[in-house]
Amino acid sequence: MGHHSDILLVLALILVAGKLASTAGQRIGLPEAVGKITVGLLVGPAVLGFVHESEALTAFSQIGVVILMFLAGMETDMTTMRQVSVSAFIVALGGVILPFAGGFGVGYAFDLTTTEALFLGAILTATSVSITAQTLRELGLLQGREGTTILAAAVIDDIMGVIVLAFVFASTGSGDPMTSIGQMALFIPGALIVGYFLSGPLSARMEAHLSTEAQLSIVIAAALVYAWGAEEIGGVASVTGAYIAGLLIARTQLVHTVSDGLNWVAYGFFVPVFFVGIGTQADFGSLAEAPGLVAALTIVAILGKIFGCYVTARLTKTPHKGSLLIGVGMMSRGEVALVIAAAGLASGAVGASVFSASIIMTLVTTILTPILLKMVASSGGGSDSTPAGYAFPAEVSGSDAGS
């Protein structure tokens, strides 16, 4: 599809097919995200080739993941967040150390250069919880202890990952790690402090003088600005900035005013485009380039996160089932891993085989995460930390917004 107007047909196809697939998936017990990703696989280059990556589709997908993580921040229980902060740090530590060691070990086993092995380790430290957040939301667990631990650990994981990547780049002579760490150290506290002092007074003025639609527009703008600042100023993933913005809005009355509208905007358009867009990134031709490396990297990526986070969660006195939920919830890689892999390829630090293996690994962990989360959540022995007022269902019916 070569004309600018073709994006209109592409979006129409994505929205209709994505909704039909997610509804069909729900009827057989699959999370909605899996149905939408499957549509992306079918209509994308991997199978039918109707839809290809484009700047417009990528932009809509990026907005989708930003709004999704912004909503996750708005729905985070701050009391629970404070309670799990130490646990989240320990979990994040386990989710970085074991995967990094595993990735480096895979590189060593396949006779890759030291630099490529280090990059493999850095790629496996990444965590992308956008799909995890959506699945936990479907299951009514987003505000529970496990869900909050996963979200908090993912932010900490992102910070640790930036530090690891900075030192890996420094080892190749491509940069000064202290510059990246300094950017991050300035942005995150600064964004929190500025937002903390401005969000209350501004929200009060907005409620007094602006319509609901205007308030919604400004809130979305704040999420986008924080996402941009995280990536361009702080050197961390844009979703981290969006999540921080959501936490700040959750402190104000705006969370009640704009919540419904934001859900309709997100789940009616942007989030489905994001999930389907993940599937369109698949190219199974990558498997032929280095099948052994792909298989080894994927297995280590899955086991490294699950065991690394499960063991450390158990050390914090989290029950077995809760620890397993946390381990599986931290398994998905996503855009962060792809950014690291692309940076390595662009700098010449890694070859095409490592990049291709990273793409397949990311796709597999992305698809498996919601399926395994639902299996663990539906298994015997309820979670002690499920919040009051939340069910613990095997599936959620209704709209994508959880209504």
For each residue, the residues with C-beta under 8 A, 3 or more apart:
1: 6 7 9 10 51 52
2: 6
3: 6
4: 7
5: 8 9
6: 1 2 3 9 10
7: 1 4 10 11 54 56 57
8: 5 11 12
9: 1 5 6 12 13
10: 1 6 7 13 14 51 54 57
11: 7 8 14 15 60 273
12: 8 9 15 16
13: 9 10 16 17 43 50 51
14: 10 11 17 18 39 40 43 51 272 273 276 277
15: 11 12 18 19 269 272 273
16: 12 13 19 20
17: 13 14 20 21 39 42 43 276
18: 14 15 21 22 35 36 39 272 273 275 276
19: 15 16 22 23 272 400
20: 16 17 23 24
21: 17 18 24 25 35 36 38 39
22: 18 19 25 26 32 33 35 36 272 400
23: 19 20 26 27 35
24: 20 21 27 28 35
25: 21 22 28 30 31 32 34 35 38
26: 22 23 29 30 32 35 395 396 397
27: 23 24
28: 24 25
29: 26 374 394 395
30: 25 26 34 35 370 371 374
31: 25 34 35 134 135 138 370 371 373 374
32: 22 25 26 35 36 134 138 275 400
33: 22 36 37 131 134 135 275 370
34: 25 30 31 37 38 367 370 371
35: 18 21 22 23 24 25 26 30 31 32 38 39
36: 18 21 22 32 33 39 40 272 275 276 279
37: 33 34 40 41 275 276 278 279 366 367
38: 21 25 34 35 41 42 279
39: 14 17 18 21 35 36 42 43 276 279
40: 14 36 37 43 44 51 275 276 277 278 279 280 281 282
41: 37 38 44 46 47 279 280 282
42: 17 38 39 46 47 48 279
43: 13 14 17 39 40 47 48 50 51 276 279 280
44: 40 41 47 48 49 50 51 52 279 280 281 282
45: 49 52 280 282 283
46: 41 42 279 280 282 283 284
47: 41 42 43 44
48: 42 43 44
49: 44 45 52
50: 13 43 44
51: 1 10 13 14 40 43 44 57 280
52: 1 44 45 49 280
53: 57 58 277 280 281
54: 7 10 57 58
55: 58 59
56: 7 59 60
57: 7 10 51 53 54 60 61 273 277 280
58: 53 54 55 61 62 277
59: 55 56 62 63
60: 11 56 57 63 64 270 273 274 277
61: 57 58 64 65 273 274 277 278
62: 58 59 65 66 238 274
63: 59 60 66 67 224 270
64: 60 61 67 68 266 270 271 272 273 274 275 277
65: 61 62 68 69 130 238 239 242 274 335
66: 62 63 69 70 223 224 227 238 239 242
67: 63 64 70 71 220 223 242 262 265 266 270 271
68: 64 65 71 72 130 133 134 266 270 271 274
69: 65 66 72 73 129 130 133 239 242 243 246
70: 66 67 73 74 223 227 242 243 245 246 249 262
71: 67 68 74 75 133 246 262 263 266
72: 68 69 75 76 129 130 133 137 142 151 243 246
73: 69 70 76 151 242 243 244 245 246 247 248 249 250
74: 70 71 246 247 249 250 255 259 262
75: 71 72 137 142 143 246 250
76: 72 73 80 81 142 143 148 151 246 247 250
77: 80 81 143 148 387
78: 81 82 247 250 251
79: 82 83
80: 76 77 83 84 143 144 145 148 387
81: 76 77 78 84 85 148 152 247
82: 78 79 85
83: 79 80 145
84: 80 81 87 88 145 148 149 152
85: 81 82 88 89 152
86: 89 90 316
87: 84 90 91 149 313 316 318
88: 84 85 91 92 148 149 152 153 156
89: 85 86 92 93 153 156
90: 86 87 93 94 312 313 315 316
91: 87 88 94 95 149 153 309 312 313 316 326 330
92: 88 89 95 96 153 154 156 157 160
93: 89 90 96 97 160 312
94: 90 91 97 98 308 309 311 312 313
95: 91 92 98 99 125 127 153 157 305 308 309 312 330
96: 92 93 99 100 125 157 160 161 164 308
97: 93 94 100 101 308
98: 94 95 101 102 304 305 307 308
99: 95 96 102 103 121 124 125 300 301 304 305 308
100: 96 97 103 104 121 122 124 125 164
101: 97 98 104 105 121 304
102: 98 99 105 106 121 124 300 301 303 304
103: 99 100 106 107 117 120 121 122 123 124 125 297 300 301 304
104: 100 101 107 108 117 118 120 121
105: 101 102 108 109 300
106: 102 103 109 110 117 120 293 296 297 300
107: 103 104 110 112 113 114 116 117 118 119 120 121
108: 104 105 111 112 117
109: 105 106 296
110: 106 107 290 292 293 296
111: 108
112: 107 108 116 117 120 354
113: 107 116 117
114: 107 117 118
115: 118 119 168 171 172 349 350
116: 107 112 113 119 120 344 349 350 351 354
117: 103 104 106 107 108 112 113 114 120 121
118: 104 107 114 115 121 122 168 171
119: 107 115 116 122 123 168 340 341 344 349 350 354
120: 103 104 106 107 112 116 117 123 124 297 350 354 358
121: 99 100 101 102 103 104 107 117 118 124 125 164 168
122: 100 103 118 119 125 126 161 164 165 168 340
123: 103 119 120 126 333 337 340 341 344 358 361
124: 99 100 102 103 120 121 297 300 301 304 305 333 337
125: 95 96 99 100 103 121 122 157 160 161 164
126: 122 123 157 158 161 333 334 336 337 340
127: 95 153 154 157 158 161 305 330 332 333 336
128: 131 154 239 332 333 334 335 336 337 366
129: 69 72 132 133 150 151 154 329 330 332
130: 65 68 69 72 133 134 239 274 334
131: 33 128 134 135 275 332 334 366 369 370
132: 129 135 136 150 154 329 330 332 369 370 373
133: 68 69 71 72 129 130 136 137 142 147 151
134: 31 32 33 68 130 131 137 138 271 275 370
135: 31 33 131 132 138 139 369 370 373 374
136: 132 133 139 141 142 144 146 147 150 329 373
137: 72 75 133 134 140 142 402
138: 31 32 134 135 395 396 402
139: 135 136 373 374 377 392 393 396
140: 137 386 390 391 392 393 396
141: 136 144 146 147 325 377 383 386 390 392
142: 72 75 76 133 136 137 147 148 151
143: 75 76 77 80 147 148 387 390
144: 80 136 141 147 148 383 385 386 387 390
145: 80 83 84 148 149 318 322 383 384 385
146: 136 141 149 150 318 322 325 326 329 383 385
147: 133 136 141 142 143 144 150 151 329
148: 76 77 80 81 84 88 142 143 144 145 151 152
149: 84 87 88 91 145 146 152 153 313 318 326
150: 129 132 136 146 147 153 154 325 326 329 330
151: 72 73 76 129 133 142 147 148 154 155 243
152: 81 84 85 88 148 149 155 156
153: 88 89 91 92 95 127 149 150 156 157 309 326 330
154: 92 127 128 129 132 150 151 157 158 330
155: 151 152 158 159 240 243 244
156: 88 89 92 152 153 159 160
157: 92 95 96 125 126 127 153 154 160 161 330
158: 126 127 154 155 161 162 236 237 239 240 336
159: 155 156 162 163 184 188 236 240
160: 92 93 96 125 156 157 163 164
161: 96 122 125 126 127 157 158 164 165 336 340
162: 158 159 165 166 180 181 184 235 236
163: 159 160 166 167 177 180 181 184
164: 96 100 121 122 125 160 161 167 168
165: 122 161 162 168 169 180 340 343
166: 162 163 169 170 175 177 178 179 180 181
167: 163 164 170 171 177
168: 115 118 119 121 122 164 165 171 172
169: 165 166 172 174 175 177 180 343 347 349
170: 166 167 173 174 175 176 177
171: 115 118 167 168
172: 115 168 169 347 349
173: 170
174: 169 170 347 349
175: 166 169 170 179 180
176: 170 179 180
177: 163 166 167 169 170 180 181
178: 166 181 182
179: 166 175 176 182 183
180: 162 163 165 166 169 175 176 177 183 184 235
181: 162 163 166 177 178 184 185
182: 178 179 185 186
183: 179 180 186 187 233 234 235
184: 159 162 163 180 181 187 188 234 235 236
185: 181 182 188 189
186: 182 183 189 190 233 234
187: 183 184 190 191 229 230 233 234 235 236
188: 159 184 185 191 192 234 236 240 244
189: 185 186 192 193
190: 186 187 193 194
191: 187 188 194 195 226 229 230 234 241 244
192: 188 189 195 196 244 248
193: 189 190 196 197
194: 190 191 197 198
195: 191 192 198 199 226 244 245 248
196: 192 193 199 248 251
197: 193 194 200 201
198: 194 195 201 202
199: 195 196 202 203 248 249 251 252
200: 197 203 204 251 252
201: 197 198 204 205
202: 198 199 205 206
203: 199 200 206 207 249 252 253 254
204: 200 201 207 208 252 253
205: 201 202 208 209
206: 202 203 209 210 214 215 218 254
207: 203 204 210 215 253 254 257
208: 204 205
209: 205 206
210: 206 207 214 215 218
211: 214 215
212: 215 216 257 258 261
213: 216 217 261
214: 206 210 211 217 218
215: 206 207 210 211 212 218 219 254 257 258
216: 212 213 219 220 257 258 261 262 265
217: 213 214 220 221
218: 206 210 214 215 221 222
219: 215 216 222 223 249 254 258 262
220: 67 216 217 223 224 262 265
221: 217 218 224 225
222: 218 219 225 226 245 249
223: 66 67 70 219 220 226 227 242 245 246
224: 63 66 220 221 227 228
225: 221 222 228 229 245
226: 191 195 222 223 229 230 241 242 244 245
227: 66 70 223 224 230 231 238 239 241 242 245
228: 224 225 231 232 238 241
229: 187 191 225 226 232 233 234 241
230: 187 191 226 227 233 234 236 237 238 239 240 241 242 244
231: 227 228 234 235 236 237 238 241
232: 228 229
233: 183 186 187 229 230
234: 183 184 186 187 188 191 229 230 231 240 241
235: 162 180 183 184 187 231
236: 158 159 162 184 187 188 230 231 240 241
237: 158 230 231 240 241 335 336 339
238: 62 65 66 227 228 230 231 241 242
239: 65 66 69 128 130 158 227 230 242 243 335
240: 155 158 159 188 230 234 236 237 243 244
241: 191 226 227 228 229 230 231 234 236 237 238 244 245
242: 65 66 67 69 70 73 223 226 227 230 238 239 245 246
243: 69 70 72 73 151 155 239 240 246 247
244: 73 155 188 191 192 195 226 230 240 241 247 248
245: 70 73 195 222 223 225 226 227 241 242 248 249
246: 69 70 71 72 73 74 75 76 223 242 243 249 250
247: 73 74 76 78 81 243 244 250 251
248: 73 192 195 196 199 244 245 251 252
249: 70 73 74 199 203 219 222 245 246 252 254 255 258
250: 73 74 75 76 78 246 247 255
251: 78 196 199 200 247 248 255
252: 199 200 203 204 248 249 255
253: 203 204 207 256 257
254: 203 206 207 215 219 249 257 258
255: 74 249 250 251 252 258 259
256: 253 259
257: 207 212 215 216 253 254
258: 212 215 216 219 249 254 255 261 262
259: 74 255 256 262 263
260: 263 264
261: 212 213 216 258 264 265
262: 67 70 71 74 216 219 220 258 259 265 266
263: 71 259 260 266 267 401 402 403
264: 260 261 267 268 401
265: 67 216 220 261 262 268 269 270
266: 64 67 68 71 262 263 269 270 271 401
267: 263 264 271 272 399 400 401
268: 264 265 272 400 401
269: 15 265 266 272 273
270: 60 63 64 67 68 265 266 273 274
271: 64 67 68 134 266 267 274 275 400
272: 14 15 18 19 22 36 64 267 268 269 275 276 400
273: 11 14 15 18 57 60 61 64 269 270 276 277
274: 60 61 62 64 65 68 130 270 271 277 278
275: 18 32 33 36 37 40 64 131 134 271 272 278 279
276: 14 17 18 36 37 39 40 43 272 273 279 280
277: 14 40 53 57 58 60 61 64 273 274 280 281
278: 37 40 61 274 275 281 334 363 366
279: 36 37 38 39 40 41 42 43 44 46 275 276 282
280: 40 41 43 44 45 46 51 52 53 57 276 277
281: 40 44 53 277 278 338 359 363
282: 40 41 44 45 46 279 359 360 363
283: 45 46 286 356 359
284: 46 287
285: 288 289
286: 283 289 294 356 357 359 360
287: 284 291 294 360
288: 285 291
289: 285 286 352 353 356 357
290: 110 293 294 353 356 357
291: 287 288 294 295
292: 110 295 296
293: 106 110 290 296 297 353 354 357
294: 286 287 290 291 297 298 356 357 360 361
295: 291 292 298 299
296: 106 109 110 292 293 299 300
297: 103 106 120 124 293 294 300 301 357 358 361
298: 294 295 301 302 357 360 361 364 365
299: 295 296 302 303
300: 99 102 103 105 106 124 296 297 303 304
301: 99 102 103 124 297 298 304 305 331 333 361 364 365
302: 298 299 305 306 331 364 365 368
303: 102 299 300 306 307
304: 98 99 101 102 103 124 300 301 307 308
305: 95 98 99 124 127 301 302 308 309 327 330 331 365
306: 302 303 309 310 324 327 328 330 331
307: 98 303 304 310 311 327
308: 94 95 96 97 98 99 304 305 311 312 327
309: 91 94 95 153 305 306 312 313 323 326 327 330
310: 306 307 313 314 323 324 326 327
311: 94 307 308 314 315 323
312: 90 91 93 94 95 308 309 315 316
313: 87 90 91 94 149 309 310 316 318 322 323 326 327
314: 310 311 317 318 320 323
315: 90 311 312
316: 86 87 90 91 312 313
317: 314
318: 87 145 146 149 313 314 322 323 326
319: 322 323 383 384
320: 314 323 324 381
321: 324 325 376 379 381 382 383
322: 145 146 313 318 319 325 326 383 384 385
323: 309 310 311 313 314 318 319 320 326 327
324: 306 310 320 321 327 328 376
325: 141 146 150 321 322 328 329 373 376 377 383
326: 91 146 149 150 153 309 310 313 318 322 323 329 330
327: 305 306 307 308 309 310 313 323 324 330 331
328: 306 324 325 331 369 372 373 376
329: 129 132 136 146 147 150 325 326 332 369 373
330: 91 95 127 129 132 150 153 154 157 305 306 309 326 327
331: 301 302 305 306 327 328 365 368 369 372
332: 127 128 129 131 132 329 365 366 368 369
333: 123 124 126 127 128 301 336 337 338 361 362 365 366
334: 126 128 130 131 278 337 338 362 366
335: 65 128 237 239 338 339
336: 126 127 128 158 161 237 333 339 340
337: 123 124 126 128 333 334 340 341 358 361 362
338: 281 333 334 335 341 342 358 359 362
339: 237 335 336 342 343
340: 119 122 123 126 161 165 336 337 343 344 358
341: 119 123 337 338 344 345 350 354 355 358 359
342: 338 339 345 346 355
343: 165 169 339 340 346 347
344: 116 119 123 340 341 347 349 350 354 355
345: 341 342 348 349 350 351 352 354 355
346: 342 343
347: 169 172 174 343 344
348: 345
349: 115 116 119 169 172 174 344 345
350: 115 116 119 120 341 344 345 354 355
351: 116 345 354 355
352: 289 345 355 356
353: 289 290 293 356 357
354: 112 116 119 120 293 341 344 345 350 351 357 358
355: 341 342 344 345 350 351 352 358 359
356: 283 286 289 290 294 352 353 359 360
357: 286 289 290 293 294 297 298 353 354 360 361
358: 120 123 297 337 338 340 341 354 355 361 362
359: 281 282 283 286 338 341 355 356 362 363
360: 282 286 287 294 298 356 357 363 364
361: 123 294 297 298 301 333 337 357 358 364 365
362: 333 334 337 338 358 359 365 366
363: 278 281 282 359 360 366 367
364: 298 301 302 360 361 367 368
365: 298 301 302 305 331 332 333 361 362 368 369
366: 37 128 131 278 332 333 334 362 363 369
367: 34 37 363 364 370 371
368: 302 331 332 364 365 371 372
369: 131 132 135 328 329 331 332 365 366 372 373
370: 30 31 33 34 131 132 134 135 367 373 374
371: 30 31 34 367 368 374 375
372: 328 331 368 369 375 376
373: 31 132 135 136 139 325 328 329 369 370 376 377
374: 29 30 31 135 139 370 371 377 378 394 395
375: 371 372 378 379
376: 321 324 325 328 372 373 379
377: 139 141 325 373 374 383 392 394
378: 374 375 394
379: 321 375 376
380:
381: 320 321
382: 321 386 392
383: 141 144 145 146 319 321 322 325 377 386 392
384: 145 319 322
385: 144 145 146 322
386: 140 141 144 382 383 390 392
387: 77 80 143 144 390
388:
389:
390: 140 141 143 144 386 387
391: 140
392: 139 140 141 377 382 383 386
393: 139 140 396
394: 29 374 377 378
395: 26 29 138 374
396: 26 138 139 140 393 402
397: 26
398: 402 403
399: 267 402 403
400: 19 22 32 267 268 271 272
401: 263 264 266 267 268
402: 137 138 263 396 398 399
403: 263 398 399
